[in-house]
Amino acid sequence: MKTTLVALLLAVPLLASCGGDDPADTATDPAGSSGLERPTEVTAAPGQVRSANLATVMDTGSVELCLGPVAESYPPQCGGPAITNWDWADHTGMFEQQGEVRWGTFAVTGTWDGTSFTLTEAIPGALYDPMYEEPTPLPEPEKDYSDSELQAMAEDLGGLPGAQGAYADDGGHVLVDVIYDDGSFQDWADQEYGDDVVVIGSALVDVS
């Protein structure tokens, strides 16, 4: 009887080591095998994209597409990804110039490779007449966070690749503007914080 009891006690650690998940494996993959990793780069678009709103094309020596905040100075100040094939001669009378600096607002369509934009069409802001769309209310967030938690999340999410700004609103959301999201940024944010807590806004959107 005594021998049998010792054998059972020795077997318990062996059974524990064989059954269940290894804590070390859980520590290295806390989200599980199906978990999404935090985005580390701006993704390329599979097809044509357009600017969701009017964008500023800025040329201070190289042409850039400003998709984030623009400083209201004269000339304005902003930066963004390069436009590979912009020619101001194609937009005569549709831009401003001070010295060597040239700029204008345009609704642009083209391709996005993750780092630069190649233009196929540009509509000057003065001629742009978008179809009005009724604003869609933001959905209720799945989880509730305190104001300080939302602010901390906004500060962290402002470091996402291609982020143009991030801030908490009064409805329990964190709004994050990025250059382009193919859906992977939003999927990761939903997994990380709960559905509809973080709302990713894309400055370039797929042409349907």
MDTraj code that builds the backbone (N, CA, C; nanometers):
import mdtraj as md
import numpy as np

residues = "MET LYS THR THR LEU VAL ALA LEU LEU LEU ALA VAL PRO LEU LEU ALA SER CYS GLY GLY ASP ASP PRO ALA ASP THR ALA THR ASP PRO ALA GLY SER SER GLY LEU GLU ARG PRO THR GLU VAL THR ALA ALA PRO GLY GLN VAL ARG SER ALA ASN LEU ALA THR VAL MET ASP THR GLY SER VAL GLU LEU CYS LEU GLY PRO VAL ALA GLU SER TYR PRO PRO GLN CYS GLY GLY PRO ALA ILE THR ASN TRP ASP TRP ALA ASP HIS THR GLY MET PHE GLU GLN GLN GLY GLU VAL ARG TRP GLY THR PHE ALA VAL THR GLY THR TRP ASP GLY THR SER PHE THR LEU THR GLU ALA ILE PRO GLY ALA LEU TYR ASP PRO MET TYR GLU GLU PRO THR PRO LEU PRO GLU PRO GLU LYS ASP TYR SER ASP SER GLU LEU GLN ALA MET ALA GLU ASP LEU GLY GLY LEU PRO GLY ALA GLN GLY ALA TYR ALA ASP ASP GLY GLY HIS VAL LEU VAL ASP VAL ILE TYR ASP ASP GLY SER PHE GLN ASP TRP ALA ASP GLN GLU TYR GLY ASP ASP VAL VAL VAL ILE GLY SER ALA LEU VAL ASP VAL SER".split()
xyz = np.array([
    [0.0833, -0.1215, 0.0000],
    [0.0000, 0.0000, 0.0000],
    [0.0858, 0.1251, 0.0000],
    [0.1914, 0.1176, 0.0801],
    [0.2803, 0.2335, 0.0889],
    [0.3514, 0.2568, -0.0436],
    [0.3894, 0.1454, -0.1057],
    [0.4588, 0.1570, -0.2346],
    [0.3667, 0.2176, -0.3403],
    [0.2387, 0.1775, -0.3402],
    [0.1420, 0.2298, -0.4370],
    [0.1211, 0.3794, -0.4198],
    [0.1139, 0.4278, -0.2969],
    [0.0937, 0.5703, -0.2690],
    [0.2103, 0.6533, -0.3195],
    [0.3335, 0.6026, -0.2997],
    [0.4519, 0.6752, -0.3484],
    [0.4491, 0.6847, -0.4998],
    [0.4094, 0.5758, -0.5630],
    [0.4036, 0.5752, -0.7098],
    [0.3031, 0.6764, -0.7618],
    [0.1889, 0.6876, -0.6935],
    [0.0874, 0.7847, -0.7362],
    [0.1375, 0.9278, -0.7197],
    [0.2055, 0.9553, -0.6105],
    [0.2579, 1.0902, -0.5869],
    [0.3625, 1.1282, -0.6910],
    [0.4427, 1.0326, -0.7303],
    [0.5439, 1.0597, -0.8328],
    [0.4811, 1.0823, -0.9699],
    [0.3660, 1.0214, -0.9928],
    [0.3008, 1.0330, -1.1235],
    [0.2318, 1.1657, -1.1432],
    [0.1913, 1.2331, -1.0329],
    [0.1167, 1.3592, -1.0449],
    [0.1928, 1.4651, -1.1219],
    [0.3226, 1.4931, -1.0899],
    [0.3940, 1.5950, -1.1670],
    [0.4038, 1.5606, -1.3140],
    [0.4192, 1.4281, -1.3423],
    [0.4298, 1.3881, -1.4815],
    [0.3016, 1.4164, -1.5572],
    [0.1858, 1.3871, -1.4929],
    [0.0570, 1.4136, -1.5567],
    [0.0362, 1.5627, -1.5770],
    [0.0771, 1.6436, -1.4784],
    [0.0600, 1.7885, -1.4884],
    [0.1416, 1.8459, -1.6012],
    [0.2619, 1.7877, -1.6229],
    [0.3474, 1.8412, -1.7288],
    [0.2983, 1.8011, -1.8662],
    [0.2231, 1.6894, -1.8734],
    [0.1740, 1.6439, -2.0032],
    [0.0425, 1.7099, -2.0410],
    [-0.0405, 1.7428, -1.9439],
    [-0.1727, 1.7957, -1.9747],
    [-0.1765, 1.9468, -1.9697],
    [-0.2635, 2.0113, -2.0515],
    [-0.2832, 2.1568, -2.0480],
    [-0.1738, 2.2311, -2.1216],
    [-0.1841, 2.3653, -2.1225],
    [-0.0885, 2.4503, -2.1915],
    [0.0307, 2.4778, -2.1031],
    [0.1449, 2.4903, -2.1653],
    [0.2657, 2.5285, -2.0947],
    [0.2585, 2.6769, -2.0647],
    [0.2706, 2.7197, -1.9374],
    [0.2637, 2.8627, -1.9046],
    [0.3637, 2.9446, -1.9832],
    [0.4784, 2.8844, -2.0167],
    [0.5786, 2.9589, -2.0937],
    [0.5266, 2.9908, -2.2321],
    [0.4502, 2.8934, -2.2913],
    [0.3926, 2.9191, -2.4230],
    [0.2899, 3.0314, -2.4166],
    [0.2079, 3.0344, -2.3118],
    [0.1073, 3.1395, -2.2963],
    [0.1724, 3.2760, -2.2806],
    [0.2864, 3.2793, -2.2106],
    [0.3540, 3.4070, -2.1881],
    [0.4088, 3.4631, -2.3175],
    [0.4549, 3.3726, -2.4069],
    [0.5124, 3.4219, -2.5314],
    [0.4054, 3.4550, -2.6340],
    [0.2833, 3.4028, -2.6148],
    [0.1744, 3.4305, -2.7090],
    [0.0461, 3.4545, -2.6306],
    [0.0376, 3.5698, -2.5592],
    [-0.0771, 3.5939, -2.4721],
    [-0.2094, 3.6001, -2.5463],
    [-0.2079, 3.6325, -2.6746],
    [-0.3323, 3.6431, -2.7505],
    [-0.3744, 3.5090, -2.8092],
    [-0.2886, 3.4077, -2.7965],
    [-0.3225, 3.2786, -2.8552],
    [-0.2764, 3.2724, -2.9996],
    [-0.2875, 3.1535, -3.0587],
    [-0.2365, 3.1342, -3.1939],
    [-0.3125, 3.2147, -3.2975],
    [-0.4363, 3.2542, -3.2668],
    [-0.5156, 3.3309, -3.3632],
    [-0.5070, 3.4812, -3.3389],
    [-0.4251, 3.5227, -3.2435],
    [-0.4150, 3.6645, -3.2094],
    [-0.3478, 3.7453, -3.3194],
    [-0.3902, 3.8699, -3.3358],
    [-0.3321, 3.9603, -3.4341],
    [-0.2226, 4.0424, -3.3693],
    [-0.1138, 4.0612, -3.4403],
    [-0.0024, 4.1411, -3.3909],
    [-0.0281, 4.2891, -3.4161],
    [0.0255, 4.3741, -3.3292],
    [0.0158, 4.5187, -3.3491],
    [0.0800, 4.5549, -3.4831],
    [0.0122, 4.6357, -3.5662],
    [0.0700, 4.6716, -3.6963],
    [0.2049, 4.7416, -3.6806],
    [0.2977, 4.7055, -3.7666],
    [0.4318, 4.7643, -3.7627],
    [0.4649, 4.8444, -3.8878],
    [0.3755, 4.8456, -3.9850],
    [0.3989, 4.9239, -4.1060],
    [0.2654, 4.9569, -4.1725],
    [0.2688, 5.0595, -4.2557],
    [0.1500, 5.0962, -4.3322],
    [0.1373, 4.9983, -4.4484],
    [0.0199, 4.9420, -4.4646],
    [0.0013, 4.8430, -4.5705],
    [-0.0207, 4.9102, -4.7055],
    [0.0140, 4.8387, -4.8110],
    [-0.0133, 4.8855, -4.9465],
    [-0.1583, 4.8562, -4.9812],
    [-0.2138, 4.9340, -5.0712],
    [-0.3518, 4.9127, -5.1156],
    [-0.3521, 4.8159, -5.2336],
    [-0.4468, 4.7223, -5.2371],
    [-0.4496, 4.6240, -5.3451],
    [-0.4921, 4.6815, -5.4792],
    [-0.5615, 4.7955, -5.4771],
    [-0.6079, 4.8567, -5.6017],
    [-0.6042, 5.0079, -5.5902],
    [-0.6864, 5.0737, -5.6660],
    [-0.6893, 5.2197, -5.6642],
    [-0.7501, 5.2717, -5.5332],
    [-0.6975, 5.3853, -5.4896],
    [-0.7498, 5.4533, -5.3720],
    [-0.7758, 5.5987, -5.4069],
    [-0.8549, 5.6627, -5.3203],
    [-0.8800, 5.8056, -5.3358],
    [-0.8697, 5.8702, -5.1980],
    [-0.8492, 6.0007, -5.1968],
    [-0.8476, 6.0715, -5.0694],
    [-0.9903, 6.0807, -5.0169],
    [-1.0080, 6.0491, -4.8884],
    [-1.1419, 6.0534, -4.8297],
    [-1.1962, 6.1952, -4.8294],
    [-1.1077, 6.2932, -4.8208],
    [-1.1437, 6.4349, -4.8227],
    [-1.0427, 6.5082, -4.9089],
    [-1.0613, 6.6377, -4.9223],
    [-0.9617, 6.7169, -4.9935],
    [-0.8280, 6.7081, -4.9209],
    [-0.7213, 6.6958, -4.9964],
    [-0.5870, 6.6879, -4.9405],
    [-0.5034, 6.8018, -4.9953],
    [-0.4055, 6.8439, -4.9183],
    [-0.3137, 6.9487, -4.9634],
    [-0.1923, 6.8854, -5.0296],
    [-0.1645, 6.9280, -5.1501],
    [-0.0421, 6.8882, -5.2186],
    [0.0595, 6.9985, -5.1934],
    [0.1714, 6.9644, -5.1300],
    [0.2710, 7.0620, -5.0871],
    [0.4041, 7.0334, -5.1560],
    [0.4657, 7.1406, -5.2062],
    [0.5937, 7.1267, -5.2744],
    [0.6912, 7.2309, -5.2198],
    [0.7835, 7.1856, -5.1369],
    [0.8886, 7.2730, -5.0850],
    [1.0241, 7.2313, -5.1402],
    [1.0221, 7.1606, -5.2502],
    [1.1425, 7.1049, -5.3106],
    [1.1165, 6.9630, -5.3584],
    [1.0235, 6.8966, -5.2927],
    [0.9717, 6.7669, -5.3350],
    [0.8224, 6.7679, -5.3065],
    [0.7458, 6.6984, -5.3880],
    [0.5997, 6.7041, -5.3781],
    [0.5510, 6.5990, -5.2791],
    [0.4703, 6.6436, -5.1828],
    [0.4165, 6.5561, -5.0802],
    [0.2643, 6.5687, -5.0744],
    [0.2007, 6.4609, -5.0325],
    [0.0556, 6.4580, -5.0159],
    [0.0257, 6.4679, -4.8668],
    [-0.0248, 6.5833, -4.8236],
    [-0.0537, 6.6053, -4.6813],
    [-0.1902, 6.5457, -4.6484],
    [-0.1907, 6.4435, -4.5660],
    [-0.3135, 6.3745, -4.5296],
    [-0.3496, 6.3952, -4.3836],
    [-0.2701, 6.4752, -4.3136],
    [-0.2946, 6.5046, -4.1734],
    [-0.3137, 6.6541, -4.1528],
    [-0.2846, 6.7031, -4.0326],
    [-0.3032, 6.8450, -4.0014],
    [-0.2165, 6.9349, -4.0908],
    [-0.2705, 7.0529, -4.1200],
    [-0.1989, 7.1536, -4.1999],
    [-0.1927, 7.2820, -4.1190],
    [-0.0728, 7.3317, -4.0943],
    [-0.0561, 7.4551, -4.0181],
    [-0.1053, 7.5733, -4.1008],
    [-0.1880, 7.6584, -4.0403],
    [-0.2472, 7.7715, -4.1118],
    [-0.1516, 7.8905, -4.1126],
    [-0.0449, 7.8752, -4.1839],
    [0.0511, 7.9832, -4.2036],
    [0.0512, 8.0174, -4.3521],
    [0.1354, 8.1107, -4.3904],
    [0.1437, 8.1422, -4.5336],
    [0.2912, 8.1456, -4.5749],
    [0.3352, 8.0492, -4.6536],
    [0.2573, 7.9345, -4.7022],
    [0.2262, 7.8374, -4.5898],
    [0.1272, 7.7509, -4.6084],
    [0.0946, 7.6524, -4.5046],
    [0.2108, 7.5552, -4.4860],
    [0.2075, 7.4849, -4.3752],
    [0.3123, 7.3875, -4.3475],
    [0.2491, 7.2515, -4.3192],
    [0.2982, 7.1508, -4.3874],
    [0.2493, 7.0150, -4.3666],
    [0.3458, 6.9187, -4.4340],
    [0.3254, 6.7930, -4.4086],
    [0.4091, 6.6916, -4.4704],
    [0.3306, 6.5646, -4.4906],
    [0.3848, 6.4756, -4.5697],
    [0.3173, 6.3490, -4.5960],
    [0.3972, 6.2653, -4.6930],
    [0.3390, 6.1571, -4.7401],
    [0.4105, 6.0709, -4.8346],
    [0.4344, 6.1402, -4.9686],
    [0.5363, 6.0944, -5.0365],
    [0.5716, 6.1520, -5.1666],
    [0.4684, 6.1149, -5.2726],
    [0.4459, 6.2099, -5.3651],
    [0.3702, 6.1801, -5.4873],
    [0.4737, 6.1606, -5.5974],
    [0.4755, 6.0445, -5.6588],
    [0.5852, 6.0093, -5.7489],
    [0.5799, 6.0793, -5.8841],
    [0.4618, 6.1216, -5.9278],
    [0.4489, 6.1682, -6.0665],
    [0.3720, 6.2997, -6.0791],
    [0.3798, 6.3858, -5.9796],
    [0.3058, 6.5121, -5.9851],
    [0.3755, 6.6109, -6.0777],
    [0.2971, 6.6813, -6.1587],
    [0.3504, 6.7843, -6.2484],
    [0.2604, 6.9072, -6.2356],
    [0.3164, 7.0158, -6.1816],
    [0.2361, 7.1366, -6.1614],
    [0.1838, 7.1941, -6.2927],
    [0.2525, 7.1633, -6.4028],
    [0.2072, 7.2138, -6.5332],
    [0.0693, 7.1580, -6.5694],
    [0.0333, 7.0454, -6.5105],
    [-0.0985, 6.9868, -6.5368],
    [-0.2084, 7.0547, -6.4564],
    [-0.1709, 7.1470, -6.3668],
    [-0.2685, 7.2078, -6.2761],
    [-0.2532, 7.3601, -6.2738],
    [-0.2191, 7.4160, -6.3869],
    [-0.1995, 7.5602, -6.3986],
    [-0.3243, 7.6361, -6.3537],
    [-0.3043, 7.7375, -6.2690],
    [-0.4148, 7.8187, -6.2199],
    [-0.4886, 7.7580, -6.1036],
    [-0.4483, 7.6397, -6.0602],
    [-0.5188, 7.5691, -5.9537],
    [-0.4338, 7.5551, -5.8271],
    [-0.3268, 7.6328, -5.8186],
    [-0.2426, 7.6262, -5.6998],
    [-0.1865, 7.7649, -5.6681],
    [-0.1323, 7.7761, -5.5481],
    [-0.0707, 7.9006, -5.5048],
    [0.0799, 7.8829, -5.4978],
    [0.1497, 7.9962, -5.5005],
    [0.2947, 7.9900, -5.4971],
    [0.3510, 8.1104, -5.4240],
    [0.4495, 8.0863, -5.3399],
    [0.5256, 8.1919, -5.2764],
    [0.6724, 8.1530, -5.2849],
    [0.7463, 8.2282, -5.3624],
    [0.8845, 8.1912, -5.3867],
    [0.8907, 8.0580, -5.4587],
    [0.9662, 7.9662, -5.4019],
    [0.9794, 7.8328, -5.4613],
    [0.8770, 7.7341, -5.4084],
    [0.7939, 7.7781, -5.3138],
    [0.6961, 7.6884, -5.2516],
    [0.5639, 7.6938, -5.3279],
    [0.5123, 7.5787, -5.3616],
    [0.3833, 7.5704, -5.4309],
    [0.2923, 7.4729, -5.3566],
    [0.1623, 7.5027, -5.3573],
    [0.0668, 7.4160, -5.2875],
    [-0.0747, 7.4377, -5.3414],
    [-0.1600, 7.3397, -5.3175],
    [-0.3003, 7.3485, -5.3566],
    [-0.3770, 7.2341, -5.2937],
    [-0.5098, 7.2468, -5.2927],
    [-0.5943, 7.1402, -5.2383],
    [-0.6601, 7.0649, -5.3531],
    [-0.6584, 6.9336, -5.3418],
    [-0.7093, 6.8479, -5.4484],
    [-0.7731, 6.7222, -5.3890],
    [-0.8709, 6.6689, -5.4599],
    [-0.9200, 6.5337, -5.4333],
    [-0.8441, 6.4434, -5.5294],
    [-0.7672, 6.3513, -5.4760],
    [-0.6779, 6.2725, -5.5605],
    [-0.7194, 6.1264, -5.5646],
    [-0.6894, 6.0642, -5.6766],
    [-0.7089, 5.9204, -5.6958],
    [-0.5791, 5.8644, -5.7512],
    [-0.5439, 5.7444, -5.7085],
    [-0.4204, 5.6843, -5.7568],
    [-0.3942, 5.5517, -5.6896],
    [-0.2667, 5.5165, -5.6802],
    [-0.2269, 5.3912, -5.6169],
    [-0.1345, 5.4216, -5.4994],
    [-0.1379, 5.3326, -5.4014],
    [-0.0609, 5.3495, -5.2784],
    [0.0182, 5.2218, -5.2530],
    [0.1519, 5.2333, -5.2487],
    [0.2354, 5.1148, -5.2315],
    [0.2843, 5.0958, -5.0886],
    [0.2302, 5.1747, -4.9963],
    [0.2704, 5.1660, -4.8570],
    [0.3659, 5.2747, -4.8147],
    [0.4319, 5.3373, -4.9123],
    [0.5254, 5.4470, -4.8810],
    [0.5037, 5.5705, -4.9675],
    [0.4540, 5.5528, -5.0886],
    [0.4356, 5.6664, -5.1787],
    [0.3061, 5.6514, -5.2583],
    [0.2622, 5.7655, -5.3128],
    [0.1358, 5.7735, -5.3857],
    [0.1649, 5.8051, -5.5312],
    [0.1026, 5.7313, -5.6225],
    [0.1156, 5.7576, -5.7661],
    [-0.0195, 5.8034, -5.8190],
    [-0.0216, 5.9213, -5.8763],
    [-0.1452, 5.9883, -5.9155],
    [-0.2010, 5.9359, -6.0473],
    [-0.3338, 5.9206, -6.0519],
    [-0.4031, 5.8963, -6.1786],
    [-0.5029, 6.0076, -6.2093],
    [-0.5514, 6.0768, -6.1045],
    [-0.6469, 6.1852, -6.1253],
    [-0.6416, 6.2818, -6.0077],
    [-0.6546, 6.4113, -6.0367],
    [-0.6598, 6.5140, -5.9325],
    [-0.7673, 6.6154, -5.9684],
    [-0.8629, 6.6344, -5.8779],
    [-0.9685, 6.7337, -5.8974],
    [-0.9400, 6.8508, -5.8049],
    [-0.9197, 6.9716, -5.8582],
    [-0.8922, 7.0878, -5.7722],
    [-1.0051, 7.1108, -5.6721],
    [-0.9686, 7.1618, -5.5560],
    [-1.0675, 7.1871, -5.4520],
    [-1.1795, 7.2782, -5.4985],
    [-1.1471, 7.3768, -5.5836],
    [-1.2477, 7.4724, -5.6315],
    [-1.3529, 7.4050, -5.7195],
    [-1.3191, 7.2914, -5.7769],
    [-1.4125, 7.2211, -5.8660],
    [-1.4696, 7.0945, -5.8041],
    [-1.4294, 7.0669, -5.6816],
    [-1.4696, 6.9416, -5.6169],
    [-1.6054, 6.9588, -5.5510],
    [-1.6991, 6.8728, -5.5878],
    [-1.8345, 6.8802, -5.5334],
    [-1.8777, 6.7401, -5.4903],
    [-1.8347, 6.6987, -5.3711],
    [-1.8669, 6.5624, -5.3283],
    [-2.0152, 6.5452, -5.2991],
    [-2.0635, 6.4234, -5.3165],
    [-2.2030, 6.3929, -5.2856],
    [-2.2196, 6.3902, -5.1339],
    [-2.3213, 6.4578, -5.0848],
    [-2.3429, 6.4649, -4.9401],
    [-2.3861, 6.3291, -4.8877],
    [-2.3255, 6.2891, -4.7779],
    [-2.3633, 6.1649, -4.7117],
    [-2.4010, 6.1955, -4.5678],
    [-2.5135, 6.1395, -4.5246],
    [-2.5584, 6.1596, -4.3868],
    [-2.4556, 6.0989, -4.2910],
    [-2.4095, 6.1760, -4.1922],
    [-2.3115, 6.1213, -4.0967],
    [-2.3661, 5.9984, -4.0257],
    [-2.2817, 5.8985, -4.0122],
    [-2.3206, 5.7751, -3.9442],
    [-2.2760, 5.7812, -3.7986],
    [-2.3685, 5.7682, -3.7040],
    [-2.3285, 5.7718, -3.5622],
    [-2.2316, 5.6583, -3.5300],
    [-2.1381, 5.6857, -3.4402],
    [-2.0452, 5.5816, -3.3992],
    [-2.1181, 5.4771, -3.3149],
    [-2.0862, 5.3502, -3.3326],
    [-2.1514, 5.2460, -3.2514],
    [-2.1067, 5.2541, -3.1062],
    [-2.1870, 5.1983, -3.0183],
    [-2.1520, 5.1949, -2.8768],
    [-2.0301, 5.1054, -2.8564],
    [-1.9317, 5.1522, -2.7795],
    [-1.8140, 5.0681, -2.7555],
    [-1.8496, 4.9452, -2.6743],
    [-1.7824, 4.8351, -2.7027],
    [-1.8107, 4.7087, -2.6346],
    [-1.7702, 4.7141, -2.4878],
    [-1.6620, 4.7881, -2.4576],
    [-1.6114, 4.7977, -2.3215],
    [-1.6073, 4.9431, -2.2767],
    [-1.6198, 4.9627, -2.1464],
    [-1.6115, 5.0970, -2.0891],
    [-1.4732, 5.1196, -2.0308],
    [-1.4144, 5.2332, -2.0657],
    [-1.2848, 5.2722, -2.0112],
    [-1.2983, 5.4093, -1.9465],
    [-1.2154, 5.4363, -1.8484],
    [-1.2163, 5.5679, -1.7853],
    [-1.1548, 5.6699, -1.8798],
    [-1.1779, 5.7981, -1.8503],
    [-1.1221, 5.9040, -1.9336],
    [-0.9704, 5.8956, -1.9386],
    [-0.9094, 5.8659, -1.8244],
    [-0.7627, 5.8583, -1.8208],
    [-0.7128, 5.7390, -1.9023],
    [-0.7865, 5.6291, -1.8996],
    [-0.7481, 5.5128, -1.9799],
    [-0.7603, 5.5432, -2.1283],
    [-0.8675, 5.6109, -2.1670],
    [-0.8853, 5.6472, -2.3079],
    [-0.7760, 5.7413, -2.3543],
    [-0.7378, 5.8363, -2.2692],
    [-0.6329, 5.9299, -2.3053],
    [-0.4996, 5.8573, -2.3220],
    [-0.4716, 5.7632, -2.2328],
    [-0.3480, 5.6855, -2.2432],
    [-0.3480, 5.6017, -2.3713],
    [-0.4637, 5.5470, -2.4055],
    [-0.4749, 5.4703, -2.5293],
    [-0.4496, 5.5594, -2.6499],
    [-0.5040, 5.6800, -2.6480],
    [-0.4854, 5.7730, -2.7597],
    [-0.3375, 5.8066, -2.7776],
    [-0.2691, 5.8298, -2.6673],
    [-0.1269, 5.8619, -2.6756],
    [-0.0476, 5.7453, -2.7339],
    [-0.0844, 5.6248, -2.6940],
    [-0.0159, 5.5063, -2.7454],
    [-0.0474, 5.4836, -2.8925],
    [-0.1752, 5.4960, -2.9287],
    [-0.2164, 5.4676, -3.0664],
    [-0.1686, 5.5743, -3.1640],
    [-0.1324, 5.6906, -3.1112],
    [-0.0734, 5.7930, -3.1973],
    [0.0606, 5.7509, -3.2541],
    [0.1162, 5.6416, -3.2008],
    [0.2421, 5.5895, -3.2515],
    [0.2269, 5.4786, -3.3539],
    [0.1045, 5.4486, -3.3941],
    [0.0845, 5.3479, -3.4982],
    [0.1462, 5.3946, -3.6302],
    [0.1927, 5.3038, -3.7132],
    [0.2500, 5.3428, -3.8425],
    [0.1507, 5.4236, -3.9261],
    [0.1941, 5.5386, -3.9729],
    [0.1089, 5.6222, -4.0565],
    [0.0033, 5.6989, -3.9822],
    [0.0080, 5.6994, -3.8476],
    [-0.0930, 5.7727, -3.7703],
    [-0.0786, 5.9222, -3.7930],
    [-0.1917, 5.9879, -3.8173],
    [-0.1941, 6.1324, -3.8391],
    [-0.2505, 6.2066, -3.7184],
    [-0.3002, 6.1326, -3.6213],
    [-0.3574, 6.1925, -3.5004],
    [-0.4437, 6.0907, -3.4289],
    [-0.4563, 6.1068, -3.2969],
    [-0.5398, 6.0171, -3.2168],
    [-0.5913, 6.0951, -3.0969],
    [-0.7204, 6.0811, -3.0679],
    [-0.7776, 6.1517, -2.9538],
    [-0.9019, 6.0787, -2.9045],
    [-0.9330, 6.0985, -2.7771],
    [-1.0526, 6.0390, -2.7169],
    [-1.1698, 6.1344, -2.7331],
    [-1.2882, 6.0801, -2.7625],
    [-1.4070, 6.1635, -2.7722],
    [-1.4890, 6.1509, -2.6444],
    [-1.6085, 6.2090, -2.6434],
    [-1.6940, 6.2054, -2.5242],
    [-1.7815, 6.0811, -2.5178],
    [-1.7711, 5.9934, -2.6162],
    [-1.8589, 5.8771, -2.6196],
    [-1.7895, 5.7467, -2.5843],
    [-1.6692, 5.7567, -2.5269],
    [-1.5986, 5.6352, -2.4886],
    [-1.5155, 5.5737, -2.5991],
    [-1.4895, 5.6514, -2.7064],
    [-1.4093, 5.6015, -2.8177],
    [-1.2723, 5.6688, -2.8191],
    [-1.1806, 5.6053, -2.8891],
    [-1.0553, 5.6687, -2.9291],
    [-1.0545, 5.6716, -3.0815],
    [-1.0462, 5.7904, -3.1385],
    [-1.0476, 5.8080, -3.2837],
    [-0.9042, 5.8220, -3.3332],
    [-0.8667, 5.7388, -3.4277],
    [-0.7300, 5.7367, -3.4792],
    [-0.7340, 5.7545, -3.6304],
    [-0.6646, 5.8553, -3.6792],
    [-0.6545, 5.8776, -3.8235],
    [-0.5214, 5.8227, -3.8730],
    [-0.5264, 5.7416, -3.9768],
    [-0.4061, 5.6847, -4.0357],
    [-0.4054, 5.7143, -4.1855],
    [-0.2908, 5.6945, -4.2487],
    [-0.2822, 5.7179, -4.3928],
    [-0.3714, 5.6201, -4.4687],
    [-0.3562, 5.4897, -4.4374],
    [-0.4363, 5.3887, -4.5069],
    [-0.4530, 5.2669, -4.4180],
    [-0.5756, 5.2154, -4.4139],
    [-0.6042, 5.0926, -4.3409],
    [-0.6795, 4.9971, -4.4329],
    [-0.6219, 4.8802, -4.4553],
    [-0.6896, 4.7790, -4.5362],
    [-0.7849, 4.6949, -4.4523],
    [-0.8044, 4.7358, -4.3265],
    [-0.8898, 4.6623, -4.2341],
    [-0.8110, 4.5961, -4.1236],
    [-0.6798, 4.5784, -4.1437],
    [-0.5982, 4.5091, -4.0445],
    [-0.5777, 4.5935, -3.9191],
    [-0.5691, 4.7248, -3.9321],
    [-0.5552, 4.8116, -3.8152],
    [-0.6810, 4.8018, -3.7286],
    [-0.7970, 4.8105, -3.7921],
    [-0.9230, 4.8048, -3.7180],
    [-0.9426, 4.6678, -3.6534],
    [-0.9090, 4.5622, -3.7250],
    [-0.9231, 4.4274, -3.6687],
    [-0.8365, 4.4118, -3.5444],
    [-0.7127, 4.4592, -3.5524],
    [-0.6233, 4.4495, -3.4367],
    [-0.6763, 4.5310, -3.3191],
    [-0.7228, 4.6536, -3.3458],
    [-0.7735, 4.7400, -3.2388],
    [-0.8963, 4.6783, -3.1720],
    [-0.9847, 4.6173, -3.2506],
    [-1.1031, 4.5511, -3.1926],
    [-1.0621, 4.4363, -3.1021],
    [-0.9627, 4.3603, -3.1443],
    [-0.9145, 4.2492, -3.0626],
    [-0.8483, 4.3003, -2.9349],
    [-0.7721, 4.4074, -2.9475],
    [-0.6914, 4.4559, -2.8351],
    [-0.7751, 4.5268, -2.7292],
    [-0.8749, 4.6063, -2.7717],
    [-0.9471, 4.6925, -2.6783],
    [-1.0965, 4.6630, -2.6676],
    [-1.1490, 4.5766, -2.7557],
    [-1.2920, 4.5524, -2.7601],
    [-1.3515, 4.6187, -2.8830],
    [-1.4557, 4.5597, -2.9368],
    [-1.5174, 4.6116, -3.0590],
    [-1.5644, 4.7556, -3.0410],
    [-1.5323, 4.8379, -3.1406],
    [-1.5846, 4.9747, -3.1520],
    [-1.5362, 5.0700, -3.0425],
    [-1.4342, 5.0301, -2.9688],
    [-1.3730, 5.1245, -2.8733],
    [-1.2810, 5.2183, -2.9501],
    [-1.1941, 5.1604, -3.0313],
    [-1.1052, 5.2373, -3.1176],
    [-1.1660, 5.2411, -3.2572],
    [-1.1754, 5.3595, -3.3129],
    [-1.2298, 5.3767, -3.4480],
    [-1.1188, 5.4289, -3.5374],
    [-1.0783, 5.3481, -3.6340],
    [-0.9710, 5.3845, -3.7259],
    [-1.0301, 5.4570, -3.8464],
    [-0.9800, 5.5767, -3.8732],
    [-1.0203, 5.6516, -3.9913],
    [-0.9059, 5.6530, -4.0924],
    [-0.9354, 5.6200, -4.2167],
    [-0.8334, 5.6097, -4.3201],
    [-0.8397, 5.7294, -4.4140],
    [-0.7259, 5.8008, -4.4291],
    [-0.7232, 5.9186, -4.5165],
    [-0.7313, 5.8788, -4.6628],
    [-0.6797, 5.7610, -4.6964],
    [-0.6949, 5.7044, -4.8301],
    [-0.7905, 5.5870, -4.8200],
    [-0.8893, 5.5834, -4.9072],
    [-0.9886, 5.4760, -4.9037],
    [-0.9935, 5.4071, -5.0387],
    [-1.0280, 5.2797, -5.0357],
    [-1.0354, 5.2031, -5.1591],
    [-1.1431, 5.2565, -5.2514],
    [-1.1125, 5.2601, -5.3798],
    [-1.2116, 5.2991, -5.4804],
    [-1.2997, 5.1789, -5.5079],
    [-1.4268, 5.1918, -5.4790],
    [-1.5179, 5.0782, -5.4984],
    [-1.5629, 5.0704, -5.6437],
])
top = md.Topology()
chain = top.add_chain()
for i, resn in enumerate(residues, 1):
    res = top.add_residue(resn, chain, resSeq=i)
    for name in ("N", "CA", "C"):
        top.add_atom(name, md.element.get_by_symbol(name[0]), res)
traj = md.Trajectory(xyz[None], top)
